[in-house]
Amino acid sequence: MSNIFVFAGAGTGKTERIVTEAMPLLNSSKRVLVLTYTENNQREVYSRFSLRHRGAHPSFTVKGLLTFYLDEIIRPYQRALFSKRIEGFILNDSDPHKRNGKNIAGRTERLADGAYNPLYYLTPCQTKAHSALLAKLACAVIKETKGAPVRRLGDIYDNLYFDECQDMVGWDFEVLSLLTKSKRFFITCVGDFRQTIYETACTTKKPSSSVEKVGYLEKLKFIREEMTESYRSIQQICDYAGRLHAAEGYPTLVSHVVAPEEFKHHQGVFVVKQSDARLYLNRYEPVLLRHSVKSGTEYDDLSLRRMTFGKSKGLGFTRTAIIPTSSHLKFLQGDATAFGLGKTEEPRNRFYVALTRAKYSVALIVPDTVASACNIPTWNPIDMADEQLD
């Protein structure tokens, strides 16, 4: 049996696949570990499994990726590097060894005698690790102990699932490479690189881009499978969202969603003029998606559910309305280079996440002067009057 990489498009049911695959494994006395970066996704996987299984199972474990590094790899063998017990980790949103753009003295990885420097991987109290370096520390422990943590994992688990693997970066893939040396467990990575909006660590180490990550998995000889059947969005939404990454050759999503009669009057992707926005929002009551809580504040008085693009990841709604950013507006007007100057893929990917949350309709609220230049239909209040007549 080979290790597998599952490219699961938005709404194709990746979590359901993991749970569905786990059931017969557990029935065959296999032990399953599911790893994922965000707490929201950990809860989603576990709740989906509990619903299917009607409760917990002693051989089905869900863990955060960073917790996995600490609990399963680093802490059992940490004395190979450091004497003090590492109690936990602190989350870093930047390089922990820089202050005001300058390197902090005394933070080199190795000391003069060649020993590992605790101040490189750990906080000054030496009881907490830097999250940005947990994967790198895990690699160091595995190498210094000649693979002992990997052998230990083989004693505990039979199948490892790396969910949302698009969030992994740099040293995460080095850990994955070391884990593939074991023949005692099988690894399945599941993700959609079009939805990379988080990263497990702030690092310059490659792989960092989607292309690099896919290439790394191929180098590790993961067998690629694709999930392309969407059960979240109608075909018009799938098709429009697909334009965002058209040049990258990702598989096309095929929708299995059919709008019921009460939604057929208004389905698809539309631009809505700002002058018509309140009328639209009051009529359809979509979930309002925005880049940050500072966007679209002019509609805060309306009784709408509102959410940032990032918080909406993994969720689905009947209808959505999106407050586009400046780069989104350029893309809507046909500018193929709208996201080309960014340092990361994040702006494009956040827009993809936002576009793929709705089941039946996506409204993009744009300035009146821009609406006619967008390459999608403009919603007309007359349409609403026709619906009411019907």
N, C-alpha and C positions, 0 to 999 in steps of 0.2 A: 504494500500500500504506500502511495506517495503522499508527500505533503502537498496541500492544495491552497491556491489563492483564488478566492471567489470575488469577482468584480460584480458587486451588487448595486445596481442603479437605484435612484431614489424611488421609494415606494414598492420595491420588488419583494420585500419580505425577508430581509437578511436575518433579523432577529428570530422570525418564525422558523427559518431554515435551521438555525443553530439549535433551537429548542426541539424541532422535529427530529433532527439527527441525533440529538442527545438521548431521546427516549429509548430507542432500541439498543444503544450502547449501554445504558444503565441496566436495561433488562438482561444484558449479557455480562453483567458484573464488571463493566468497564467503569473507570473513574474519570470524570470530565471536569476540566477547569476552563472557565471562560474569563478572559481578561479584556478589559476595556478601560479607556482613559477617564471619561467623565462619570461623575456620580449619577447623573440622570440616566445614562445608558446602563449603568450597573443595575439601577432599580428597575429599568424597563425589562432587561433580560431576566432578572430574577422573578419579577411579577408575572411575566409571560410564561415562564416555566412553572411557577406555582399554580397558575390557572390551569395549565394543561395537565400537570401531574396531580393537581389537587393537594398541594402542600409541598413541603421541602423533601429533599432526598439526600441522604448522607454522602452520596458519591457525586453530587452535582454542586460545584462551588463556583461562585462568581466573585472576582476580585478586581480591584483597581490595578492598573498596570504598575504604577509606582509602588503601591503596597506590595505587589508581587515581588518586585525587585528586592525590597527590604526584607520581607518576611521569609521568602522562599530561597533567595540566593545569597544575599549579603549577611544577614544577621546570624544564620547558623554557622558561618565560616569567617566571621569578621576578624577573629583573632589572628588570622593569617596576615592581616594588615594593621589593625588597631586593637588596643587592649580594652578601652572603655566600651561599654555596651551602647550601641546606637539605638536610642529609644524611639525615634521617629524621623520625620523630615519636614523641612520648611519649603513652601512653594516659592520659587524664584520667577519673577517676570522679566529678569534681565540677567546679565552676567554677574554672578555673586562676587567676582574678584576685581570688579571695576567700580570706581567711585568718581563721579563727574568725568567719565571717559578715560580715567587714568588707572593703571594697574595698582592694586594694593600690595604693598611690600610684604614679603614672607608667605606668599600664596603659591609658590611653585609646586608642581605636582610631586616632585621628589626632593628629599632633603640631600644635603651634601654627601651623606653616607649611603645614598641610594634607596633609603627607606621611603615608604609612602608618607607624604606630608598630610597629617590629619586636617590642617587648616585649608587644604585644597578641597577636600571632599566634605568636610564637616564644619559646623559653626564653631566659634571660639570655645564654647563649653564642651565641644567634642561629643555631644550626646545626640545631635541631630544632623542629618545629612542634607545637602543642598539638592532639591528636586532636579535641578538642571544637570546634575552630575550623577544621579542615581544609576542610570543605565551604564555609564562609563565605569562607575564603581563596581557594578555587578560584573562587568566584563573583567575587571582587574581581579576580583575574587575568584571567578571561574578559572582564570589563567594561573593565578598563584597557587590554587589548590588542585591544579591539574584535572579540572573538570568535575570535582566532587559535587557541586550543587546540581549539575546536570544529571549525574547518576542518582542523586537523592530524589530529584523530580521523577525519574523513571520508576522509583519505588512507590511513589505516591499517586501518580496520574498516568492514564493511558492515552488520553486525548486532550490536546490544548487548542483552544480557540482564541485567536487574537481578533476581537471584534473592533470595528472602526480603525482598522490598521492604517488608514490614510493619515491618522493623527500622529503616527509614529515617525520619528525623524532621527537621523544621525546614529548615535550609539544604540538606540533601540534595535536597529537592524543588525548591529554587531552582536547584540545579545541573541537575536533570532538566529543568526548564523551559527553561533556556538551551540544553541539548542538543537539545531538540525544534525549535529554530530551524533546525537543519540538515536538508537534504533528501537528504543523501548517505548516511545510514545510518538503519536502522529500529530502534526500541526496543521491547522486550518486557519488561514488569514482571510478575513472578510472585510470589505470596505468599498468605498466609492471615492476615488481621488478627485472627483469634481466637487466633493463636499468637504475638502480639507480647509477648515477654518480655525482649528485649534492645532497646537503642536505640543508634544509632551515636554519639550525642553527648548530653551533659548540657546541655540548652538549654530555654529557655522559648518559643522561636520556634515558631510554628505552621507547618504542621500538626503536631499532637502526638497527638491522639486518632485512633482508627480511622476514625470518621465523617469527620473533617477530611481525612485522607489520601485516602480514597476520593473525597471531593468534589474534592480538588485534582487527582487524576488525571482525573476527569471534566471539570474546567475546562480541562485541557490537551488535551482531546478524544481521550483514549485510548479505544479500543474495548474494552468489557468482555466477557470470555469467562469461563465457569465450568467448573471441573472438579469434578464432584460424585459420581463413582463411586469408592468406596473399595475398595482392594485390600489393606487392612491389617486392618480390624476387622469382626467380625460386626455385623449390623444392630442388635442390642440395645445394643451399645456405642456405635455411631454415634448412635443415637436419644437415649441418655441424655446423652452429651456435648453434643448439640445443645441440650439444655435450658438450658445455661449462657448462651447468647447468643440465646435464643428471641425476646427483645424487639427484637433488632437486625435481624431480617429476613434473616439469612444463609441461603444455600441449604441444603437438607436433603441429607445424604449418603446415597447408596444403595449398600449393601454388595454386593460380589461374592464375599464370603468365605463358604464353607460348611465347617463343622467336620467333620473326618473322624470315623469311628466312635469312635476312642479318646479324642476330646475331647467327644463329645456328652453324656456324663454330667454334665459340669460346664462350662457356657458361659453367658455373660451378665454382668450387674453385680450384685454382692452386697455386703451389709455383713457383717462378721465380728466377733463380740464379742471383746473383748480376752482374755477367759477362754478362748476357743477358738482364739486366733490361732496359738499354737505348733503346735497340732495341724494347723491349716490349712496353715501355711507348710511344715511338714515333709511334708505329703501332696502338695501341688501344686508346691512349689518355684518360686514366681513370682519375678520380678524385683521387689525391694522399692524403691518410689519414695517419696521424702520431700522435704520442703521444704528441709531443710539436713542436714548430717551429724550434727547434734545431735538430730535427730528419730529415734525408733524405735531408740534405742541398746540397748533391752532385748532386741533380737533380733540383736545383733551377734555373738553366739556361734554363730548358725546359719550353715550353709554356703550362704548365698544371695548372689546378685549384688545389689548395692544401688547406688542412683544417685539424685542429686538431680533434681528436676523439670527444671531447666534443662539439665543434662547429658544427659537422655534425649531432648531435642528432636531430631527427625529420625530417631530410631531406632524399631524395632519389636520386640516380644517375643511369645512364645507366651501367657504369662500374666503379670499384674502384681498386686501388692498395694500399696496406697497408704496412707501415714500421713497422714490429713487434718489440716489446720490448723483453728483455731477457726472461721474464716469458712467453710471447707469443711463443717464439722459443721453449721453453721446452714443452709447450702444443702441439705444432705442431709435436714434435717428440714423442708424446705419453705419456708424463709425467702427470699422473692424479693429481699429487700433485703440479703442477706448480704454482698454486695460493694459495696453502694451508697455507703458512707461513705469508701471508699478514695480517695486522691488520684490514683491511676492505675488503669489496667485490668489491671495486671500480676497481682494475686492471682487474678482470675478466669481470665486467660489461662494462667497456670501450671497451674491445675487442669485446664483443657481439654487442655493438652499431656499432662499425666499420664494423663488418662482415655483418650486416644486412642493410647496406645502398644501396647496389648495386642491380640492377634488373637482370642482365644477367651474370656478371662475377666478381669474386674477385681474385685478384692476391696478393700473399704474397711474398714480396721480401726478400730473405734469403741468407746468405753466401753460396757460392758454396759447401763448405764442409758439410753443413747441409741438403741440398736439398734432397739427397737420403734417409735420415733418417725420413723425414716427411711422414705422412700417407695419403698424397693426391698427385695427379698427378703433375709431374714437366712439366712446359711448355717447349716445344722444338721449336727453331726457324724454324725447318723443317716444323712444323705445319703451320707456316705463309706462307711458300712457297707453300704448298698444297692448302691453301685458295686462294692464288692469281691465281693458276692454274685453280681452280674451277670457 
